[in-house]
Amino acid sequence: MILLSFIKIKWRKEKMVESDKVYEIIEVAKATGKIRKGTNETTKAVEKGTAKLVVFAKDVNPPEIIMHLPVLCKKKNIMCIEVPSKEELGSAAGIPLGTSSVAVINEGEAKKLLADILKGE
C-alpha cells in the first residue's frame, strides 16, 4: 500500500496538468473521436495499448477501484492524470453520473490539445 501511494504521488507530480484542459480534451474526444468510460473499460484499453490518455478521479471511494491504473499506465507508457471530481469527469464524458475513469482512444479534433499536454505545455 505504501509503495503504491509513493508511485501514485511521483507519477502525479511528473504529470501536473490543469483539470480544465483535461476535461476539454475528453469533451472534444467524445464528440469527434472515441473514449472509454469506467474502470473496466479503461483498464482493458490500457492493457490492449489502445489508450492515448487515461484520466481518473481522486474522489473515488474506495480508492482500490482505481489504484491499479497509475501503475499499469506507467508500465505501458501511457499518460495518466488525476482530476479532483468523478462528477465533473462523468459530465465531460457525456454521462449524467460520475465516472471513476476515462480513457481517450481516438482523440479526434483534440489532437493538438493532447499533444500540448504530452509535451508538458
HUCOR-V733613 format. One record per pair of residues at least 24 apart in sequence whose C-alpha atoms are under 10 Angstrom apart, sorted by the first residue. I is the first residue (numbers start at 1). J is the second residue. If there is no record, write none. Layout:
i;j
I;J
I;J
This chain:
i;j
1;64
1;67
4;67
4;68
4;70
4;71
5;67
7;70
7;71
7;74
8;67
8;68
8;69
8;70
8;71
8;74
8;80
8;82
9;70
11;70
11;71
11;73
11;74
11;79
11;80
11;81
11;82
12;70
12;79
12;80
12;81
12;82
13;81
14;81
14;120
15;79
15;80
15;81
15;82
15;117
15;118
15;120
16;80
16;81
16;82
16;83
16;117
16;120
17;81
17;82
17;83
17;117
17;118
17;120
17;121
18;81
18;82
18;83
18;117
19;55
19;81
19;82
19;83
19;84
19;85
19;88
19;89
20;83
20;88
20;92
21;113
21;114
21;116
21;117
22;53
22;54
22;55
22;81
22;82
22;83
22;89
22;92
22;113
22;114
22;117
23;55
23;83
23;88
23;89
23;90
23;91
23;92
23;93
24;92
24;93
24;110
24;113
24;114
25;53
25;92
25;93
25;104
25;107
25;108
25;109
25;110
25;111
25;112
25;113
25;114
25;117
26;53
26;54
26;55
26;89
26;90
26;91
26;92
26;93
26;94
26;102
26;103
26;104
26;107
26;110
26;114
27;89
27;91
27;92
27;93
27;94
27;107
27;110
28;92
28;93
28;107
28;108
28;109
28;110
28;111
28;113
29;92
29;93
29;103
29;104
29;105
29;106
29;107
29;108
29;109
29;110
29;111
29;114
30;92
30;93
30;94
30;104
30;105
30;106
30;107
30;108
30;109
30;110
31;93
31;94
31;107
31;108
31;109
31;110
32;106
32;107
32;108
32;109
32;110
33;104
33;105
33;106
33;107
33;108
33;109
33;110
33;111
34;103
34;104
34;105
34;106
34;107
34;108
35;93
35;102
35;103
35;104
35;105
35;106
35;107
36;93
36;101
36;102
36;103
36;104
36;105
36;106
37;89
37;90
37;93
37;94
37;95
37;99
37;100
37;101
37;102
37;103
37;104
38;66
38;90
38;98
38;99
38;100
38;101
38;102
38;103
39;65
39;66
39;68
39;69
39;99
39;100
39;101
39;102
39;103
40;65
40;66
40;100
40;101
40;102
41;101
41;102
41;103
42;66
42;69
42;100
42;101
42;102
42;103
42;104
42;105
43;68
43;69
43;72
43;73
43;101
43;102
43;103
44;103
45;102
45;103
45;104
45;105
46;72
46;73
46;75
46;76
46;77
46;78
46;103
46;104
46;105
47;72
47;73
47;75
47;76
48;76
49;73
49;76
49;77
49;78
49;105
50;78
50;103
50;104
50;105
50;106
51;76
51;78
51;79
51;102
51;103
51;104
51;105
51;106
51;107
52;77
52;78
52;79
52;80
52;103
52;104
52;105
52;106
52;107
52;114
52;118
53;77
53;78
53;79
53;80
53;81
53;102
53;103
53;104
53;105
53;106
53;107
53;114
53;117
53;118
54;78
54;79
54;80
54;81
54;82
54;101
54;102
54;103
54;104
54;105
55;79
55;80
55;81
55;82
55;83
55;89
55;100
55;101
55;102
55;103
55;104
56;80
56;81
56;82
56;83
56;84
56;85
56;86
56;89
56;99
56;100
56;101
56;102
56;103
57;81
57;82
57;83
57;84
57;85
57;86
57;87
57;88
57;89
57;90
57;98
57;99
57;100
57;101
57;102
58;82
58;83
58;84
58;85
58;86
58;100
58;101
59;83
59;84
59;85
59;86
59;87
59;100
60;84
60;85
60;86
60;98
60;99
60;100
60;101
61;100
63;100
65;100
65;101
66;100
66;101
69;101
78;118
79;117
79;118
